[in-house]
Structure formats: C-alpha cells, structure tokens
Amino acid sequence: MPPLHTALLQSSGRPGDVAHNLRLLDEAAREAAATGAGLLACPELFLTGYAIGGDVHRLAETADGAGARAVAGIAAAHGIAVLYGYPERAPESGDDGAGDGRAVVYNSAQLIGPDGARLANYRKTHLFGCFEREWFTPGDRPVVQAELAGVRIGLLICYDVEFPENVRAHALAGTDLLLVPTAQMHPFQFVAESVVPVRAFESQMYVAYVNRVGEEGEFEFVGLSCLAGPDGVVRTRAGRSEQLVQAAVDPDFLKASREHNPYLHDRRPELYGHLA
C-alpha cells in the first residue's frame, strides 16, 4: 500500500479573521498538494483563532456551516484531504444561530476528504485550563475515525493526547494515523518533544501533532509540530516559526512494526479494571 504523505501547517493565522485563515489554508493546500501530500492537517481552532474570548460563540458554527463548506471547496479544488480545528455550535442546542453566547459550543476538529466530503468530526473530550472550561463543553465520544487512502485515521485534540488511555483506545480500535491539532503553549513544549513520540511507540501508530505558533493574547504557542512513527522516531519536526512540513505515513512499515513490537499483544486487561 502506498504511503500517505501528510503535511502539517504550523500557523496561528489571524485570530478572529476567518476569511484570512481560509486564504492561508487555501495557499497551504495548494503547496502541499503540489508536493505530493494527500492530507493537510491544521492546528486547534485554526479557522477562528484560539485566544478570541467571547468571540468563540460569535464565530462558532455547525459542522456543516459556512466554514466547513469553504474548507470542502478548498479540499476539492486541490484534491487533498484537510483536517481543521474550529468552534462547533451544537445543532441540538436549540440556538437560532444568531450568536447570542448561549449555545453549547465544542472545541472541534473536522476531517474533509479530497472530494470535499465530510469524513469525521471530533469534539475535544479533555478541556485544558480556565479559558477552555469557560467557553466550551467537553465532548463525550472518545474514538472518532475515518478511512483515507487505505489508512484508518483517528482524531484527538491537544490535551487529549496527554492521557495515555485516549491513545490506547485508538490503538485498540485500529487507528493507524492519529491526527492531533493542538494549541500547545509555553512551558509545556516537552509534550511535543517527548510525549508525542512515546505515545506513537507505546500504542503502535503514527501521530501527527500540529501546533499553533507565536504570541496570541495571554498565550505563547511553542510550535514544534511533528509527525512521529510507531518506532518512536520523529519523521518531521517544525521549528518555532510558521512552517509547512511533510512526512510519509507508511502502512507497510506500520504493519511490520506492529508484528515486532509486543506491547499490544502482551497487555493483560484483566489486571487494569480498577484503573477505571
């Protein structure tokens, strides 16, 4: 099976300016597709920006809203799948869409296929810090997956990946490539540098961790986006500036790694029940 070349867009865009961020996404999708990538992943809340306070509710939209349609058009135009983060206004909330600040809003990530079809939508389950807890509702579905070019893709967001149970749940569900849009800030850069490669190794999958970068409101995002393989080796690593990096997700290498690494085979679930 051919590798799935995966591009990571490390950028914070322009907080509060959806139109500008869509233009950046279009440029990145064009560049990534031209270099052979079949998938482009963007950071957490890329569509709107992260540190936007009360504008979270004003800019939130449903999973099939205007932003989703715009991203679908970009994906289809360049023939590349796109993962992007956005604030999701829940349709079941009863909100009329007027942005009155009362709707249930999730910190979400959506995967759009290369034909513009919506493939998967995930709501962040573990909210980090006072900012997120003030403006978002946590999701309750731990494993969300989609198939792309023969690769089973799973979705988590930022803080979610720091809980090994989350990643192991994906491993047991057969996830091959875990996409983790993030807003990783100072002084927690060790997550990008150390935790992510370990998660990939201990659960035998590829993990793509794509971050924001630079100062935004009260936060300083550290960049260091990476794609780590099931051997714990980082295939590509961005620095501390806006970058588009790319690496291959190789299904054949993943299969061989899973055959030789005993972690998943040697588990003894009967001993772990008390952990829950």
DRENDOTOR-353740 format. One line per field, with one value per atom (N, C-alpha, C): residue in three letters; y, x, z. Coordinates in Angstrom, 3 decimals, decimal comma. Layout:
REM DRENDOTOR-353740
type c(ala_...)
v c(Y_...)
u c(X_...)
w c(Z_...)
***
This chain:
REM DRENDOTOR-353740
type c(met_met_met_pro_pro_pro_pro_pro_pro_leu_leu_leu_his_his_his_thr_thr_thr_ala_ala_ala_leu_leu_leu_leu_leu_leu_gln_gln_gln_ser_ser_ser_ser_ser_ser_gly_gly_gly_arg_arg_arg_pro_pro_pro_gly_gly_gly_asp_asp_asp_val_val_val_ala_ala_ala_his_his_his_asn_asn_asn_leu_leu_leu_arg_arg_arg_leu_leu_leu_leu_leu_leu_asp_asp_asp_glu_glu_glu_ala_ala_ala_ala_ala_ala_arg_arg_arg_glu_glu_glu_ala_ala_ala_ala_ala_ala_ala_ala_ala_thr_thr_thr_gly_gly_gly_ala_ala_ala_gly_gly_gly_leu_leu_leu_leu_leu_leu_ala_ala_ala_cys_cys_cys_pro_pro_pro_glu_glu_glu_leu_leu_leu_phe_phe_phe_leu_leu_leu_thr_thr_thr_gly_gly_gly_tyr_tyr_tyr_ala_ala_ala_ile_ile_ile_gly_gly_gly_gly_gly_gly_asp_asp_asp_val_val_val_his_his_his_arg_arg_arg_leu_leu_leu_ala_ala_ala_glu_glu_glu_thr_thr_thr_ala_ala_ala_asp_asp_asp_gly_gly_gly_ala_ala_ala_gly_gly_gly_ala_ala_ala_arg_arg_arg_ala_ala_ala_val_val_val_ala_ala_ala_gly_gly_gly_ile_ile_ile_ala_ala_ala_ala_ala_ala_ala_ala_ala_his_his_his_gly_gly_gly_ile_ile_ile_ala_ala_ala_val_val_val_leu_leu_leu_tyr_tyr_tyr_gly_gly_gly_tyr_tyr_tyr_pro_pro_pro_glu_glu_glu_arg_arg_arg_ala_ala_ala_pro_pro_pro_glu_glu_glu_ser_ser_ser_gly_gly_gly_asp_asp_asp_asp_asp_asp_gly_gly_gly_ala_ala_ala_gly_gly_gly_asp_asp_asp_gly_gly_gly_arg_arg_arg_ala_ala_ala_val_val_val_val_val_val_tyr_tyr_tyr_asn_asn_asn_ser_ser_ser_ala_ala_ala_gln_gln_gln_leu_leu_leu_ile_ile_ile_gly_gly_gly_pro_pro_pro_asp_asp_asp_gly_gly_gly_ala_ala_ala_arg_arg_arg_leu_leu_leu_ala_ala_ala_asn_asn_asn_tyr_tyr_tyr_arg_arg_arg_lys_lys_lys_thr_thr_thr_his_his_his_leu_leu_leu_phe_phe_phe_gly_gly_gly_cys_cys_cys_phe_phe_phe_glu_glu_glu_arg_arg_arg_glu_glu_glu_trp_trp_trp_phe_phe_phe_thr_thr_thr_pro_pro_pro_gly_gly_gly_asp_asp_asp_arg_arg_arg_pro_pro_pro_val_val_val_val_val_val_gln_gln_gln_ala_ala_ala_glu_glu_glu_leu_leu_leu_ala_ala_ala_gly_gly_gly_val_val_val_arg_arg_arg_ile_ile_ile_gly_gly_gly_leu_leu_leu_leu_leu_leu_ile_ile_ile_cys_cys_cys_tyr_tyr_tyr_asp_asp_asp_val_val_val_glu_glu_glu_phe_phe_phe_pro_pro_pro_glu_glu_glu_asn_asn_asn_val_val_val_arg_arg_arg_ala_ala_ala_his_his_his_ala_ala_ala_leu_leu_leu_ala_ala_ala_gly_gly_gly_thr_thr_thr_asp_asp_asp_leu_leu_leu_leu_leu_leu_leu_leu_leu_val_val_val_pro_pro_pro_thr_thr_thr_ala_ala_ala_gln_gln_gln_met_met_met_his_his_his_pro_pro_pro_phe_phe_phe_gln_gln_gln_phe_phe_phe_val_val_val_ala_ala_ala_glu_glu_glu_ser_ser_ser_val_val_val_val_val_val_pro_pro_pro_val_val_val_arg_arg_arg_ala_ala_ala_phe_phe_phe_glu_glu_glu_ser_ser_ser_gln_gln_gln_met_met_met_tyr_tyr_tyr_val_val_val_ala_ala_ala_tyr_tyr_tyr_val_val_val_asn_asn_asn_arg_arg_arg_val_val_val_gly_gly_gly_glu_glu_glu_glu_glu_glu_gly_gly_gly_glu_glu_glu_phe_phe_phe_glu_glu_glu_phe_phe_phe_val_val_val_gly_gly_gly_leu_leu_leu_ser_ser_ser_cys_cys_cys_leu_leu_leu_ala_ala_ala_gly_gly_gly_pro_pro_pro_asp_asp_asp_gly_gly_gly_val_val_val_val_val_val_arg_arg_arg_thr_thr_thr_arg_arg_arg_ala_ala_ala_gly_gly_gly_arg_arg_arg_ser_ser_ser_glu_glu_glu_gln_gln_gln_leu_leu_leu_val_val_val_gln_gln_gln_ala_ala_ala_ala_ala_ala_val_val_val_asp_asp_asp_pro_pro_pro_asp_asp_asp_phe_phe_phe_leu_leu_leu_lys_lys_lys_ala_ala_ala_ser_ser_ser_arg_arg_arg_glu_glu_glu_his_his_his_asn_asn_asn_pro_pro_pro_tyr_tyr_tyr_leu_leu_leu_his_his_his_asp_asp_asp_arg_arg_arg_arg_arg_arg_pro_pro_pro_glu_glu_glu_leu_leu_leu_tyr_tyr_tyr_gly_gly_gly_his_his_his_leu_leu_leu_ala_ala_ala)
v c(-1,188_0,000_1,246_2,205_3,389_4,250_4,954_5,858_7,000_7,491_8,681_9,861_10,699_11,860_12,903_13,292_14,129_15,433_16,546_17,874_18,487_19,196_19,860_21,362_22,105_23,565_24,158_24,586_25,222_26,719_27,182_28,590_28,934_30,171_30,655_31,498_31,707_32,524_33,909_34,442_35,750_35,569_35,594_35,349_36,266_35,660_36,399_36,668_36,326_36,631_35,327_34,805_33,523_33,595_34,683_34,810_34,741_35,429_35,397_33,990_33,312_31,967_30,978_31,174_30,326_30,564_31,805_32,085_31,393_31,433_30,729_29,226_28,699_27,276_26,911_27,755_27,503_27,501_28,441_28,500_27,265_26,849_25,674_24,405_24,307_23,133_23,043_24,181_24,200_23,747_24,273_23,911_22,450_21,991_20,610_19,631_19,906_19,017_18,985_20,139_20,212_19,392_19,160_18,370_16,924_16,526_15,123_14,720_15,662_15,315_14,959_13,974_13,604_14,080_14,652_15,103_16,320_17,330_18,535_18,691_18,787_18,970_20,360_21,024_22,369_22,336_23,400_23,404_23,501_23,400_23,553_24,942_24,965_26,214_27,110_26,492_27,276_28,205_27,759_28,546_29,925_30,012_31,267_31,909_31,115_31,553_30,983_30,910_30,302_31,342_32,357_33,336_34,432_34,069_35,029_35,299_34,762_35,078_34,860_35,867_35,771_35,591_35,881_35,662_34,185_33,317_31,885_31,621_32,178_31,936_32,680_33,859_34,618_33,928_33,335_32,727_31,238_30,639_29,212_28,930_27,742_27,338_25,838_25,375_23,943_23,232_21,912_21,122_21,217_21,628_21,795_23,269_24,149_25,585_26,160_27,480_28,171_27,836_27,750_27,409_26,021_25,074_23,706_23,650_24,414_24,430_25,057_26,091_26,719_25,769_25,068_24,105_22,970_22,532_21,479_21,921_23,185_23,702_23,731_24,092_24,110_22,697_21,752_20,361_19,814_20,036_19,515_20,195_21,483_22,217_21,700_21,260_20,817_19,303_18,596_17,140_16,634_17,285_16,914_16,911_15,922_15,902_16,971_17,543_18,629_18,375_18,480_18,482_19,895_20,452_21,804_21,868_22,760_22,968_24,177_24,091_25,185_25,068_26,161_26,076_25,629_24,517_23,924_24,281_24,953_25,231_23,997_23,433_22,194_22,452_21,723_21,949_21,579_20,670_20,242_21,231_22,310_23,250_24,113_24,163_24,995_26,437_26,739_28,105_28,457_29,693_30,113_30,553_30,410_30,778_32,249_33,005_34,443_34,831_33,849_34,146_34,931_34,539_35,270_34,832_33,911_33,485_32,437_31,900_30,931_29,514_29,324_27,997_27,111_25,801_24,843_24,850_25,051_25,109_24,120_23,360_22,391_22,865_22,474_22,659_21,446_21,642_20,511_20,516_19,366_19,214_18,381_18,798_18,117_17,712_16,496_15,984_15,998_16,679_16,783_15,969_15,156_14,332_15,113_14,501_15,195_15,518_14,946_15,285_16,300_16,782_17,769_17,173_15,848_15,210_15,295_15,487_15,499_14,060_13,734_12,356_12,079_13,036_12,804_14,139_14,182_15,373_14,944_15,537_15,149_16,353_16,127_17,159_16,869_17,817_17,639_17,174_16,098_15,500_15,998_16,442_16,903_18,380_19,256_20,688_21,131_22,041_22,481_23,911_24,119_25,462_26,189_27,340_28,127_28,644_29,032_29,583_28,588_27,364_26,378_25,966_25,830_25,415_26,486_27,742_28,825_28,836_28,557_28,770_27,506_26,344_25,111_24,070_23,187_22,000_20,805_19,909_18,752_17,753_17,150_16,079_14,805_13,821_12,563_11,327_11,507_10,376_10,250_9,245_9,203_8,797_7,964_7,475_7,849_8,694_9,077_8,754_8,043_7,575_7,794_7,721_7,761_7,016_6,567_5,898_6,859_6,892_7,743_7,025_6,738_6,110_4,839_4,055_2,803_2,943_4,161_4,426_4,767_4,110_4,431_5,588_6,704_7,941_8,156_8,527_8,880_10,332_10,915_12,323_12,507_13,312_13,858_15,326_16,074_17,486_17,798_18,232_18,818_18,019_18,540_17,955_16,481_16,108_14,717_13,726_14,068_13,109_12,905_13,784_13,658_12,612_12,065_10,983_9,678_8,799_7,581_6,711_6,791_5,995_6,365_7,646_8,095_7,466_7,503_6,984_5,465_4,805_3,349_2,920_3,693_3,388_3,417_4,366_4,432_3,229_2,846_1,686_0,440_0,249_-0,935_-0,882_0,322_0,470_0,424_0,259_0,090_1,355_2,460_3,697_3,524_3,932_3,893_5,224_6,298_7,657_8,479_8,969_9,803_11,262_12,033_13,458_14,252_15,107_15,851_17,339_18,088_19,541_20,072_21,036_21,452_22,949_23,442_24,807_24,687_24,069_23,776_25,021_25,388_26,658_26,460_27,504_27,552_27,479_26,685_25,975_24,471_24,039_22,616_21,996_22,558_22,063_20,627_20,118_18,731_17,753_18,172_17,289_17,023_18,086_17,923_17,192_17,499_16,937_15,481_15,125_13,803_12,949_13,542_12,735_12,162_12,974_12,524_11,333_11,369_10,175_8,935_9,106_7,964_7,402_8,275_7,798_6,970_7,442_6,710_5,330_5,243_3,971_3,023_3,509_2,609_2,101_2,836_2,389_1,993_1,997_1,478_2,120_3,383_4,132_5,340_5,998_7,308_8,372_9,394_10,502_11,803_12,567_13,883_14,948_15,754_16,760_18,121_18,907_20,142_21,338_22,251_23,284_24,679_25,570_26,992_27,507_28,774_29,291_30,787_31,249_32,670_33,131_34,424_35,002_35,249_34,945_35,155_35,419_36,674_37,022_36,761_36,042_35,745_34,522_33,872_32,614_32,788_31,927_31,842_30,405_30,200_28,860_28,497_27,245_26,866_26,217_26,027_25,360_23,919_23,508_22,161_21,058_21,374_20,360_19,190_17,991_16,821_15,697_14,766_13,508_12,398_11,608_10,532_9,185_8,233_6,909_5,914_4,698_3,668_3,178_3,548_3,236_4,339_5,358_6,474_7,502_7,326_8,253_9,345_10,588_11,730_11,848_11,798_11,849_13,274_14,220_15,623_16,458_17,574_18,443_19,895_20,696_22,131_22,836_24,060_24,866_25,746_27,007_27,938_29,051_28,821_29,828_29,165_29,977_29,419_28,576_27,339_26,412_25,430_24,864_23,741_22,607_21,549_20,412_19,178_18,158_16,988_15,726_14,621_13,312_12,241_11,035_9,927_9,040_8,614_7,587_6,302_5,329_4,124_2,934_2,491_1,370_0,081_-0,152_-1,374_-1,348_-0,209_-0,084_-0,250_0,315_0,199_-1,258_-1,984_-3,406_-4,188_-3,947_-4,649_-4,272_-3,000_-2,556_-3,229_-3,334_-3,969_-5,464_-6,085_-7,511_-7,742_-6,757_-6,933_-6,326_-5,357_-4,720_-5,453_-5,957_-6,800_-6,055_-4,746_-4,027_-4,392_-4,289_-4,525_-5,995_-6,898_-8,332_-8,755_-8,107_-8,533_-7,863_-7,074_-6,455_-7,524_-7,202_-8,078_-7,254_-7,048_-6,172_-6,579_-7,859_-8,290_-7,670_-7,146_-6,517_-5,018_-4,446_-2,994_-2,444_-3,301_-2,845_-1,774_-1,881_-0,920_0,483_0,611_1,932_2,808_2,187_2,946_3,128)
u c(0,846_0,000_0,888_0,621_1,488_1,379_2,444_2,409_1,420_0,903_0,057_0,923_1,291_2,112_1,245_1,704_0,899_1,627_0,950_1,530_0,929_1,763_1,341_1,526_0,438_0,504_0,651_1,843_2,102_1,891_0,743_0,390_-0,730_-0,733_-1,841_-2,807_-2,479_-3,367_-3,534_-4,750_-5,076_-6,312_-6,152_-7,286_-8,470_-9,640_-10,864_-11,168_-10,249_-10,424_-10,532_-11,733_-11,957_-11,576_-11,921_-11,625_-10,121_-9,356_-7,898_-7,367_-7,862_-7,379_-7,739_-8,869_-9,233_-8,294_-7,861_-6,897_-5,564_-5,119_-3,893_-4,036_-5,191_-5,435_-5,415_-5,999_-6,001_-4,575_-3,759_-2,370_-1,592_-1,811_-1,108_-1,562_-2,858_-3,378_-2,811_-2,703_-2,134_-0,674_0,099_1,513_1,692_0,909_1,038_0,682_-0,407_-0,830_0,206_0,813_1,811_3,050_3,308_4,480_4,120_2,895_2,509_1,766_1,412_0,682_-0,760_-1,284_-2,688_-3,536_-2,878_-3,573_-2,860_-3,631_-3,107_-3,800_-3,027_-3,584_-3,241_-4,228_-4,078_-4,228_-3,825_-3,860_-5,268_-5,305_-6,525_-7,127_-8,445_-9,186_-8,571_-8,006_-7,336_-8,308_-9,530_-10,473_-10,709_-10,774_-11,151_-10,039_-9,029_-8,071_-8,431_-7,450_-7,638_-8,014_-7,184_-7,386_-8,346_-9,617_-10,600_-11,726_-11,608_-12,555_-14,004_-14,833_-16,256_-16,584_-15,633_-15,878_-15,994_-15,624_-15,825_-17,271_-18,213_-19,623_-20,088_-19,558_-19,960_-19,509_-18,314_-17,753_-18,044_-18,618_-18,922_-19,954_-19,858_-20,817_-21,039_-22,073_-22,345_-21,328_-21,285_-20,297_-20,483_-21,663_-21,904_-22,084_-21,511_-21,676_-20,830_-20,778_-20,094_-18,608_-17,972_-16,557_-16,297_-17,132_-16,984_-17,148_-18,095_-18,303_-17,107_-16,533_-15,353_-14,168_-13,947_-12,846_-13,076_-14,325_-14,639_-14,288_-14,564_-14,221_-12,714_-11,962_-10,502_-9,971_-10,465_-10,013_-10,273_-11,478_-11,838_-11,042_-10,784_-10,055_-8,636_-8,029_-6,639_-6,490_-7,609_-7,559_-6,794_-6,986_-6,252_-7,219_-7,110_-7,907_-7,391_-8,294_-7,938_-8,559_-7,734_-8,214_-8,054_-9,122_-9,035_-9,785_-9,332_-9,989_-10,898_-12,025_-12,997_-13,917_-14,565_-15,567_-16,898_-17,414_-18,623_-19,857_-20,793_-22,086_-22,960_-23,388_-24,154_-25,559_-25,969_-27,310_-28,413_-28,097_-29,130_-29,327_-28,529_-28,600_-29,848_-30,521_-31,700_-31,382_-30,116_-29,719_-30,161_-30,521_-31,016_-29,912_-28,646_-27,531_-27,190_-27,869_-27,643_-26,393_-25,758_-24,529_-24,762_-25,791_-26,102_-25,273_-24,315_-23,445_-24,041_-25,202_-25,860_-25,824_-25,366_-25,370_-24,298_-24,525_-23,486_-22,441_-21,180_-20,107_-19,018_-18,540_-17,475_-16,200_-15,065_-13,776_-13,597_-13,766_-13,883_-12,823_-12,667_-11,808_-12,562_-12,521_-13,259_-12,314_-12,505_-11,729_-12,586_-12,081_-12,742_-11,947_-12,631_-11,954_-11,489_-10,662_-10,139_-11,200_-12,382_-13,502_-14,444_-14,092_-14,924_-15,951_-15,986_-16,955_-16,497_-17,434_-17,129_-16,966_-15,776_-15,462_-15,604_-15,256_-15,310_-15,286_-15,965_-15,975_-15,796_-14,828_-14,488_-14,580_-15,134_-15,252_-14,279_-13,433_-12,404_-13,025_-12,480_-13,059_-12,423_-11,177_-10,465_-10,107_-10,841_-10,613_-9,484_-8,638_-7,464_-7,645_-7,476_-7,393_-8,723_-8,667_-9,880_-10,508_-9,671_-10,201_-11,112_-10,635_-11,438_-12,669_-12,521_-13,657_-14,747_-14,341_-15,329_-16,166_-15,530_-16,209_-16,675_-16,176_-16,512_-17,162_-17,901_-18,462_-17,620_-17,222_-16,421_-17,242_-16,611_-17,261_-17,277_-18,025_-18,120_-17,916_-17,403_-17,124_-15,610_-14,979_-13,513_-12,830_-13,465_-12,815_-13,658_-13,095_-13,709_-12,705_-13,145_-12,234_-12,821_-11,949_-12,345_-11,293_-11,669_-10,733_-10,307_-9,002_-8,474_-7,320_-7,442_-6,375_-5,854_-6,768_-6,379_-5,810_-5,791_-5,266_-6,437_-6,482_-7,525_-7,030_-7,738_-7,352_-8,218_-7,579_-8,284_-8,015_-8,916_-8,814_-8,796_-7,870_-7,869_-7,500_-7,614_-7,238_-6,371_-5,154_-4,253_-4,182_-4,763_-4,666_-5,100_-5,991_-6,468_-5,321_-4,296_-3,213_-2,332_-2,439_-1,628_-2,178_-3,348_-3,935_-3,696_-2,828_-2,496_-3,701_-4,729_-5,932_-6,581_-6,555_-7,155_-6,467_-5,143_-4,384_-4,505_-4,466_-4,607_-5,980_-7,012_-8,344_-8,322_-7,587_-7,466_-6,689_-5,632_-4,849_-5,718_-6,534_-7,392_-8,500_-8,836_-9,848_-9,239_-7,916_-7,271_-6,814_-6,710_-6,222_-4,780_-4,518_-3,168_-2,443_-3,182_-2,637_-3,539_-2,984_-3,731_-3,390_-4,392_-4,200_-4,564_-3,635_-3,829_-3,575_-4,573_-4,411_-4,289_-3,400_-3,106_-2,852_-2,949_-2,558_-1,628_-0,487_0,466_1,271_1,251_1,836_3,020_3,825_4,916_4,306_4,865_6,149_5,995_5,036_4,737_5,277_6,356_6,892_7,392_7,624_8,078_7,045_5,774_4,758_5,071_5,352_5,701_7,025_7,975_9,314_9,404_8,696_8,890_7,630_6,516_5,310_4,772_4,691_4,088_4,832_6,176_6,861_6,634_6,556_6,301_4,905_3,919_2,564_2,542_3,249_3,284_3,897_4,956_5,646_4,823_4,300_3,636_2,293_1,680_0,410_0,509_1,729_1,983_1,102_1,358_0,663_1,505_1,134_1,698_0,884_1,555_0,885_1,360_0,417_0,717_0,200_1,106_0,811_1,096_0,056_0,241_-0,195_0,744_0,590_0,441_-0,053_-0,025_1,370_1,642_2,985_2,919_3,784_3,882_2,913_2,940_2,094_0,688_-0,270_-1,673_-2,410_-2,816_-3,441_-2,474_-2,923_-2,088_-1,210_-1,307_-0,609_0,592_1,582_2,730_2,822_2,468_2,460_3,852_4,246_5,652_5,994_5,021_5,345_5,746_6,860_7,426_6,485_5,654_4,784_5,613_5,044_5,819_4,915_5,516_4,865_5,809_5,357_6,164_5,649_6,568_6,216_6,074_5,623_5,422_6,716_7,860_9,157_9,622_8,785_9,139_10,032_10,328_11,202_10,363_10,761_10,066_10,469_9,493_9,758_9,954_9,284_9,469_9,171_9,859_9,687_9,807_8,793_8,854_9,607_9,990_10,679_9,719_10,105_9,314_8,692_8,613_8,016_6,946_6,228_5,205_5,886_5,414_6,028_4,997_5,301_4,551_5,548_5,389_6,308_5,526_6,258_5,593_6,400_5,699_6,338_5,364_5,897_5,093_4,597_3,354_2,780_2,770_3,584_3,820_3,079_1,973_1,207_2,013_2,919_3,728_4,688_5,308_6,191_5,403_4,210_3,372_3,008_2,652_2,313_3,496_4,672_5,870_6,194_6,028_6,312_5,375_4,111_3,138_3,430_3,989_4,327_5,505_6,399_7,611_7,519_6,636_6,502_5,421_5,722_4,769_3,788_3,861_3,053_1,565_0,969_-0,476_-0,819_0,084_-0,164_-0,004_0,901_1,238_0,406_-0,548_-1,433_-2,187_-2,528_-3,357_-4,527_-5,545_-6,663_-7,342_-7,288_-7,950_-7,323_-6,106_-5,444_-5,727_-6,351_-6,443_-7,822_-8,762_-10,124_-10,245_-9,429_-9,516_-9,102_-8,402_-7,960_-9,132_-10,244_-11,419_-12,395)
w c(0,000_0,000_0,000_-0,864_-0,941_0,310_0,675_1,836_1,629_2,720_2,706_3,148_2,209_2,543_3,246_4,422_5,315_5,602_5,340_5,564_6,825_7,576_8,795_8,624_8,776_8,664_10,064_10,405_11,695_11,537_12,019_11,855_12,828_13,309_14,124_13,314_12,036_11,225_11,825_11,683_12,252_13,123_14,452_15,350_15,059_14,929_14,687_13,230_12,329_10,904_10,120_10,014_9,350_7,880_7,202_5,777_5,526_6,354_6,208_6,424_7,442_7,741_6,641_6,019_4,880_3,697_3,498_2,430_2,715_3,974_4,339_4,097_4,453_4,257_2,780_1,955_0,514_-0,036_0,390_-0,066_0,381_1,629_2,143_1,436_1,168_0,471_-0,941_-1,600_-2,958_-2,928_-1,977_-1,873_-1,482_-0,514_-0,053_-1,159_-1,865_-2,950_-4,065_-4,337_-5,407_-5,090_-3,799_-3,403_-3,092_-3,431_-3,321_-2,073_-1,209_0,009_-0,317_0,404_0,262_1,419_2,433_3,637_4,193_4,590_5,226_6,576_7,649_8,986_9,505_10,099_10,645_12,169_12,857_14,323_14,920_16,216_17,008_16,767_16,528_16,338_15,267_14,230_13,189_12,464_12,270_11,476_12,081_13,406_14,062_14,874_15,256_16,255_17,606_18,488_19,803_20,862_21,031_22,107_21,660_21,496_20,986_21,983_23,201_24,263_23,858_24,111_23,826_22,364_21,482_20,052_19,707_20,645_20,420_20,026_20,778_20,494_19,250_19,023_17,835_16,560_16,590_15,384_15,261_16,287_16,222_15,146_14,563_13,541_13,615_12,979_12,955_12,071_12,183_11,443_9,938_9,501_8,063_7,699_8,505_8,302_7,185_7,133_6,032_5,991_7,155_7,182_6,646_7,029_6,539_5,026_4,509_3,058_2,348_2,957_2,349_2,347_3,458_3,518_2,530_2,402_1,432_0,018_-0,295_-1,610_-1,837_-0,809_-0,899_-1,101_-0,314_-0,424_-1,815_-2,315_-3,636_-4,749_-4,593_-5,628_-5,796_-4,687_-4,736_-4,620_-4,457_-4,373_-3,169_-2,016_-0,805_0,373_1,251_2,470_3,428_4,211_5,127_6,497_7,539_8,917_9,464_10,028_10,586_11,912_12,793_14,068_14,023_14,770_14,762_15,983_16,404_17,458_16,853_17,351_16,774_17,599_16,977_17,598_17,436_18,562_18,503_17,980_16,929_16,376_17,345_18,291_19,240_20,378_20,383_21,496_21,468_20,299_20,173_19,868_19,682_19,364_17,946_17,736_16,421_15,487_15,926_15,065_15,106_15,973_15,998_16,765_17,438_18,154_19,429_20,218_21,436_22,624_22,422_23,502_24,408_24,106_24,975_24,424_23,225_22,616_23,232_23,149_23,510_22,402_22,762_21,778_22,174_21,190_21,394_20,699_21,241_20,597_19,685_18,387_17,469_16,381_15,758_14,582_13,566_12,324_11,269_10,131_9,642_8,519_7,267_6,256_4,953_3,944_3,141_2,152_0,940_0,094_-1,084_-2,125_-1,968_-2,856_-2,223_-1,034_-0,349_0,594_0,710_1,600_3,051_3,959_5,385_5,863_6,396_6,763_8,257_9,102_10,548_11,272_12,420_13,260_14,711_15,389_16,761_17,688_18,888_19,905_21,046_21,368_22,395_23,709_24,262_25,460_26,757_26,691_27,889_27,700_28,346_28,208_29,132_28,614_29,370_29,862_31,138_31,692_31,785_32,452_32,694_31,410_30,442_29,194_28,492_28,309_27,591_28,394_29,696_30,516_30,570_30,379_30,382_29,114_27,967_26,696_25,985_26,402_25,674_26,577_25,936_26,570_26,138_27,044_26,616_25,823_24,829_24,086_24,897_24,443_25,190_24,322_23,113_22,232_22,084_22,703_22,760_21,464_20,661_19,445_18,228_17,390_16,118_15,024_13,988_12,943_11,550_10,563_9,153_8,346_7,170_6,271_5,170_4,902_3,844_3,170_1,903_1,116_1,777_2,364_2,993_4,386_4,921_6,264_7,182_8,345_9,324_10,183_10,068_10,745_11,968_13,080_14,299_14,661_15,455_15,813_17,326_17,799_19,147_19,032_20,132_20,120_21,337_21,104_22,098_23,394_24,480_25,820_25,831_24,929_24,857_24,754_23,976_23,712_24,936_25,914_27,115_28,088_27,776_28,556_27,800_28,307_27,549_27,258_28,101_27,850_26,520_26,184_24,930_23,727_23,746_22,610_22,538_23,690_23,704_23,179_23,490_22,952_21,435_20,872_19,408_18,882_19,592_19,159_19,123_20,143_20,201_19,154_18,700_17,649_16,256_16,174_14,880_14,191_14,921_14,306_13,829_12,592_12,020_12,154_11,924_11,988_12,885_13,970_14,908_14,633_14,244_13,974_15,222_15,660_16,910_16,661_16,204_16,142_17,560_17,766_19,130_19,226_20,470_20,806_22,010_21,773_22,849_23,185_24,447_24,857_25,800_25,929_26,899_28,295_29,223_29,185_28,992_28,185_28,071_26,786_26,234_24,970_25,047_26,249_26,389_25,834_25,753_25,186_23,717_22,978_21,565_21,397_22,284_22,130_22,581_23,647_24,260_24,326_24,763_24,984_23,681_22,647_21,391_20,783_20,661_20,141_20,997_22,309_23,190_22,953_22,806_22,515_21,222_20,210_18,945_19,136_19,923_20,141_20,998_22,110_23,047_22,528_21,599_21,033_19,565_19,017_17,677_16,606_16,378_15,337_14,963_13,890_13,574_14,312_14,825_15,488_14,860_14,319_13,747_14,708_15,206_16,232_15,612_15,353_14,584_15,424_15,641_16,662_16,069_16,926_16,665_17,031_16,749_16,996_17,286_18,191_18,487_19,561_19,853_20,888_20,370_21,242_20,908_22,214_22,417_23,683_24,826_25,841_27,007_26,800_25,634_25,403_24,480_24,668_23,761_23,265_22,019_21,453_20,945_21,154_21,004_19,666_18,786_17,522_17,745_17,128_17,279_16,784_15,812_15,219_14,727_14,808_14,400_13,934_13,222_12,883_13,327_14,315_14,877_14,398_14,208_13,731_14,858_14,554_15,577_16,212_15,636_16,238_17,181_17,392_18,259_17,615_16,333_15,621_14,960_15,147_14,548_13,083_12,199_10,761_10,244_10,874_10,517_11,748_11,870_13,033_12,589_12,887_12,618_13,733_13,486_14,481_15,261_15,457_16,267_15,427_14,104_13,234_12,366_11,607_10,723_9,648_9,501_8,558_8,024_6,874_6,317_6,152_6,943_6,887_6,454_6,011_5,442_5,722_5,903_6,071_5,621_5,411_4,912_6,042_5,922_6,782_5,961_6,356_5,560_6,171_5,569_6,121_6,219_5,282_5,322_6,508_6,747_7,907_9,203_9,248_10,436_10,704_9,674_9,833_10,392_9,838_10,307_11,749_12,085_13,442_14,435_14,083_14,971_15,149_14,141_14,243_15,177_15,270_16,064_17,460_17,652_18,964_19,758_20,957_21,689_22,582_22,667_23,647_23,594_22,420_22,331_22,545_22,132_22,307_23,767_24,485_25,833_26,922_26,530_27,518_28,316_29,570_30,413_30,954_30,130_30,515_31,815_32,163_33,395_34,643_34,499_35,632_35,747_34,717_34,642_35,018_35,340_35,564_36,638_37,691_38,799_38,391_37,242_36,811_36,399_36,023_35,615_36,769)
***
